[in-house]
Amino acid sequence: MVKIIIQGIHGKMGRKLLEMIEQRSDCEVVAGVDKFKAPCVVPVFSSLDECTVSADVMIDFSNPAATDAALSICAAKNLPCVICTTGLSDETLAKLENASKSTAVFKSANMSVGINLLILLAKKANAVLGTDFDIEIIEKHHHNKLDAPSGTALMIADAIKENASGIEYEYVYDRSKVRRKREVKEIGISAVRGGSIVGEHDVMFCGQDEVITLSQSAASRDVFANGAVNAAVYLAGKPAGLYSMEDMLSL
Ligand SMILES: NC(=O)c1ccc[n+]([C@@H]2O[C@H](COP(=O)([O-])OP(=O)(O)OC[C@H]3O[C@@H](n4cnc5c(N)ncnc54)[C@H](O)[C@@H]3O)[C@@H](O)[C@H]2O)c1
């Protein structure tokens, strides 16, 4: 039985995780971390540092400052962690890399199987279509989302960029400031915020007289929660290192 601590336990994703893990027989939630105080079925601490309950793995769905603080503690305690929080700064990403030298760290800005498959397809599409096709990524999320563009849109763009040969792609988020033609090396990334949209990502490959669009839409947060719990079970007991959905799904 894998013992899990949830950081951000009172948030939308934290509550979903708690609900989902209750239905499973391979893992259990032993404690939570949240700065917000609310009744809970497990002990909740205001920081991971104060948590006195031992566990096999921590799942983090909180905010970048809390993630940053938790990474130091996970590294010091050799507590494997699944980092799902998005909008992490370059400093926190460097800290995450560093923490992975001391403990197992799993990171994905999108825990759904669908998005990770879409990334694989997007890399393949770019390899086949090349620079004859302009790449535009459009992401849509609910009106409470703080970061833009989404961590997932950046994850898709990064994967295409890292996989591309013979071209150094640059990201363009805003076309309102300059008047000039679009360049081939651009990956346009646009964010839409509205209502209760859980998460939609379109990757468009726009060529002469044809457009190919890869699209993924999440209808509920269950797809992320399910991926995060599977990642936690996968990570428990793993040696130090940086792990991804690609490793878990053998993509
Ligand atoms: N990787 C994925 O698949 C995925 C999916 C959904 C959301 N997310 C990301 O996860 C994060 C959380 O999403 P959410 O929708 O649950 O947000 P939310 O705002 O509903 O919940 C965040 C929780 O973290 C707590 N928190 C904030 N600061 C804290 C601190 N310093 N210490 C302890 N707890 C703190 C808040 O009190 C809140 O309960 C966001 O960054 C979001 O973009 C990632």
The ligand as a Gaussian input file, in Angstrom:
#p B3LYP/6-31G(d) Opt

LIG

0 1
 N       -0.220000      18.670000     -14.181000
 C       -1.541000      18.601000     -14.370000
 O       -2.049000      17.687000     -15.045000
 C       -2.435000      19.659000     -13.764000
 C       -3.833000      19.533000     -13.838000
 C       -4.626000      20.470000     -13.178000
 C       -4.025000      21.513000     -12.482000
 N       -2.666000      21.612000     -12.457000
 C       -1.986000      22.668000     -11.711000
 O       -2.031000      22.327000     -10.316000
 C       -2.048000      23.512000      -9.538000
 C       -3.236000      23.479000      -8.580000
 O       -4.435000      23.436000      -9.320000
 P       -5.883000      23.510000      -8.604000
 O       -6.854000      23.676000      -9.708000
 O       -6.051000      22.376000      -7.656000
 O       -5.720000      24.883000      -7.795000
 P       -6.483000      25.370000      -6.501000
 O       -6.232000      26.834000      -6.397000
 O       -7.893000      24.881000      -6.496000
 O       -5.722000      24.623000      -5.303000
 C       -4.434000      24.958000      -4.830000
 C       -4.347000      24.574000      -3.363000
 O       -3.000000      24.818000      -2.922000
 C       -3.047000      25.464000      -1.665000
 N       -1.846000      26.289000      -1.456000
 C       -1.536000      27.471000      -2.055000
 N       -0.379000      27.964000      -1.564000
 C        0.065000      27.052000      -0.670000
 C        1.208000      26.986000       0.172000
 N        2.155000      27.944000       0.152000
 N        1.358000      25.910000       0.973000
 C        0.409000      24.928000       0.983000
 N       -0.705000      24.954000       0.230000
 C       -0.870000      25.989000      -0.598000
 C       -4.302000      26.332000      -1.739000
 O       -4.776000      26.692000      -0.414000
 C       -5.274000      25.426000      -2.469000
 O       -5.996000      24.595000      -1.575000
 C       -2.062000      24.672000     -10.552000
 O       -0.728000      25.092000     -10.771000
 C       -2.628000      24.037000     -11.810000
 O       -2.249000      24.719000     -12.990000
 C       -1.875000      20.713000     -13.088000

